[in-house]
Amino acid sequence: MSSQKIPVTPAIRQLKAGAVSFSLHPYAYEEKGGTATAAAALGVTEHGVIKTLVMEEDSGNPFIVLMHGDKQVSAKALARQIGVKTVQPCTPQKAEKITGYAVGGISPFGTRLVLPVYLEVSVAELPVIYINAGKRGLLLSMNARDLIRILHPVLVTVAI
C-alpha cells in the first residue's frame, strides 16, 4: 500500500472538519488478521489498537462499541449498562450497509448513519489510540480526547 495513494475516506473527512490532529498508518491487511496483525505491523501494543464493533440491541437498533484490540465485549454487561435485554453483533452485511465501510475497515467516524457510540472507559485513558481510518489496511493514530470530542460516546465498563 505504500506505493499507492492513501484514500480520503469519510472518516478522514470528518476528522479534518473537526480540526483533529491525526497521523495515517497504512499496513498490509490480512483477512481475519484483526488487531493483532495491525499492531504487529505498526509496532504498537494490541491494547492500543481500538476495534470498532457494530452491534445491535434486542429491538434491532444498531450501535458502535469501541474496545481494546486485546479485549472482548461482555454482551451481558453491555446490555445491562445500556438498559436493554440483549445485545449481539450485527451481521457483516448489516454492518457494511449502515456504516458504509467494509468489515475489516469500519471506522466509527464518518459512518453512513449516525450511530450511538459506546466507549470502553479504559480506552479514554490512553494517551494515543490507533483506530480504523475507513479502509482495510489503514489505521490512524490520534488522541483519545479528540475521539471523545468528536463522537460524544457513552463510557461503559464492559471489557473481558
N, C-alpha and C positions, 0 to 999 in steps of 0.2 A: 504494500500500500504506500510505502514511502515514495515511490516514483509517481504515484497518482496524485491528482489534485484532491485535497480534502474537501468534501461537500459541505455546503452550508445548509444544515438541517433546520427544521422548525425549532428545535431545542436551542441551537446556537443563535438563531434569530431572537428568541425570547430573552436569552441571557444578555445579548448585546443591547437589546431595547431596555433592559433593566439595569444597564451600566454595571454588569457583573464582571469582575476580573477572573479570567479562567485561562487555562492552557489546554491545548488539544494533544492527545496521545494516541496515535494510530498503532495498532498491533495486528499480528496475523491471527484472524478469527479462526477458531476451531469449533465445528459443530459439536455441541454438548460439552464444550470445554469449560464453560461457566467462568465464575470469578477467579478460580484457581489459575486458569490459563492466562487471563488478563493480568492478574497480579504478578505472575512469574515473568511475563513478557515485559512488564513495566518496572520490575524490580521493587515492588512495594508489597506490603502485607495484604493478605486477603481480607483482613478485618477492615482495612481502609477502603476497599473496593465495595461500593454500595450497589446492591442489586435492586432493580425496580420490578416489583411483583404486582401483577394486575389480578385482583381478586374480586369476588362478589359476595354480597350478603345473601341471606336466605330468600329475600324478595327479588333477587336478580340485579340489584343496583351495584354497578362496578365501582371500584376504588383502587388506589395505589398504596402499597406498603413499601417503604424503603428500609432495607435491612442490610446489616453487615454481610459480606460475602461468605464468611465462615460460620454464619449462624442460620438457624431456621426460624420460621414464624410459628408460634403456638397458636393454632387456629382457635382453640378453646379460650385462651386468654384474650385474644384479639376480639372475638365475638363478645365476650363479657365486657371488655373495656369500651367497645363502641355501641353497646346496648342492643345487640341482635342475637338471635338464636344460634345461627351458624354462619361461618364464612368458608369459602373454598376458592381455589384458584380458578380463574376463567379459562376456558379452552383457548388454545393458541389462536384459533380463528377469531374468537370474540375479542381477545386482547389486541390483535392486529387491527381489527375493524374499528375499535373505539379509540385506540391511541394513534393510529396512522403509521405505526412503526412495525417492522418485522421482529418477531420473537428473537431474542439474542441481541437486539439493537434498540430495545424500548427504553426511552428516556422519560422521566417524569415531567420534563419541560416541553412545551410546545405540542402537547397532545391534541388530537383532533377534537375530542370532547374534554371539557374542563371537569376533572375528577377530584373528589376528596382525596387528600393525601395524608397518610399516617406514617410517622417517622419514629423509628426505634430511638428512644431518648438518648442512648449512649452514642448514637451517630452524631448528635448535635454537639457532643463534647470533643469531637475530633477536630484538630486544627485544619487539616486538609482532607478532603474526600475525593475519591475517584468514582465517577458515575457515568453512565452511558450518555453519549452525545447525540444519539438518534440514528446511529448506523452501526451495524455489526462491525467489530474491529476498530471502534473509535470511542475512547473514553475521554473525559475532560476532568481536570483537577480544579477544585475551587474551594473556597472557604465554606464551611458548613453554615455559618451565619448568613451568607448570601442565599443559600438554598432556602433557609427558613424565611428570609425576607421576601423572596420571590414566590414561593409555593404556599406559605402560611399553613404548614402541616400541623396536624394534631399529634402531640407527642404521646407515645404509648410505650409500655414495657412488655414486650411480647417475644423477646429473643430466647431461643433454647439452643 
